[in-house]
Amino acid sequence: MSAPTDLDALIAAARAWAADDPDPATRAELEGLADRAGTDDAAREELADAMSGMLEFGTAGLRGKLGGGPNRMNRAVVIRAAAGLTAYLRTVTDEPFVVVGYDARTNSDVFAHDTCAVVTGMGGRAVVLPRPLPTPVLAYAIRHLGADAGVMVTASHNPPQDNGYKVYVGDGSQIVPPVDGLIAAEIDRIASVASVPRADDGWDTLGDDVLEAYLDDVVTVVSPEAPRELTVVHTALHGVGSETVRRAFLAAGFAEPLPVPSQAEPDPMFPTVSFPNPEEPGAMDAALELAEQTGPDLVVANDPDADRCAVAVPGPGGWRMLRGDEVGALLGSYVLERGVAQDSPDAVFANSIVSSRLLAAMCRAAGVRHEETLTGFKWIGRVPGLRYGYEEALGYCVDPGHVRDKDGVSAALLVAELAATLKQQGRTLVDRLDDLARAHGVHATDSFSVRVEDLSLIGRIMERLRAQPPTTVAGVDVARADDLARGDGGLPPTEGLRYHLADDSRIIVRPSGTEPKLKVYLEVVEPVTGDDLRGARQRAADRLAAVRADLEAATAL
């Protein structure tokens, strides 16, 4: 659907869309904007944005602001998406079997049941999870039930006004090209929501069998012989992770995590946080305050759909959040330590291009294959022979045999086991990170975002960097510049730029796949000589700060 070019066309297109919208709330919203667009600049701008084309498949599906219009998340868009998915699946199999899950966001349950109605109405078989549950449970259910595809209605860690539609195929992996394009093409063929067959019933609502099976399998990531003496504070950030994490910890033999009361129950408004992402400033304040009061060994957080896992540790200056790359290295080192090279000689470890290169260094030392992928678990989860994968945005796959996606529940269990094992030895996760730095060098990482209201600004920054590429950064020559859009470096083409400096520092600049922002990822590697770890960390920090200063200037609006 193309965007209308003048006011009369805009209003006409909005009224036509509203007439086809099965939801009275979003229909009235769009009609109201159309009524005011002629005299109200704000209404006209909102209407123009809502009608600026169909919400596109991005990171494995749809994600966007709730509201009326084709560029919003609403029932009309979801019904079209479900119809496009089902039409694609029917080119592969006569009677597609789709399992649907949903979180506790606004309208997630509505969108899930609309999906079931469309799949059933178009001759497929649909089943839906019994209540709001973590994304990893849905990813698990696809393989467990032998489904052809799965849909998870969630916007993960996006703000409360958003929702999303994540699509998986039958091996439990998120969709990648060309499948996303084939589904999008089927969506484009749909003339109207009214033309989409929708059943009134005929799909099944699952009981707790799938959740019970998931819990039975998730506890296999930890060793029954490992220590369990550990106290953990846990926050679900108003999402759906509390019950599943609690039950997983108890089933694995750990004490029940101490929940953050104000954030333990699902709430689509996320009232105690401005942004329900453990990486965002302020999101962890309540959990860290409870940790200061109770003195646990560890703080663990999940994002609202519990596919990400964040970790905080105590230190002499108070509690500090571990970076995603630090948790990724800790989990990777623990999986390696448990003998994966001997038990699975064909095993592969993987991480995304924007994640630290420390995992690759660890794999080289252990004689284990390592692969670098494009950003996102839709790529990491597809690596043949995957034994462990992670990305710096708090996503970890520690059990790809059961969940070929990031899983914040299994990751929480494994990091708890590692912490308990180290505790028995009189050591900590920070000690373990120090060991890794001594062995492989200090891999210091940082990132920042340039958030925009106008998406075209991201394109302008990228154009500027291509037209005037940096030749030096922080006084160090750029040894190699890769344009990832051309496929430089051997990966499938994707929008982004990568710079390797002469001192082995690395910079990646890319648009976010899920939010209106440009992201910049930085890494420096500083060897540790003579056991001077403190000096190496300081040198790395100084180099990283200098690189960041130059990149902030280069990407300024």
Beta strands, then each sheet from edge to edge (+ up, - down):
strand 1: 61-65
strand 2: 97-102
strand 3: 125-128
strand 4: 149-153
strand 5: 162-169
strand 6: 204-205
strand 7: 232-235
strand 8: 258-259
strand 9: 298-302
strand 10: 309-313
strand 11: 320-321
strand 12: 348-352
strand 13: 369-373
strand 14: 386-391
strand 15: 395-397
strand 16: 442-451
strand 17: 472-473
strand 18: 476-483
strand 19: 497-501
strand 20: 506-511
strand 21: 517-526
sheet 1: 1+ 5- 4+ 2+ 3+ 6+
sheet 2: 8+ 7+ 9+ 10- 11+
sheet 3: 13+ 12+ 14+ 15-
sheet 4: 16+ 21- 20+ 19- 18+ 17-
end
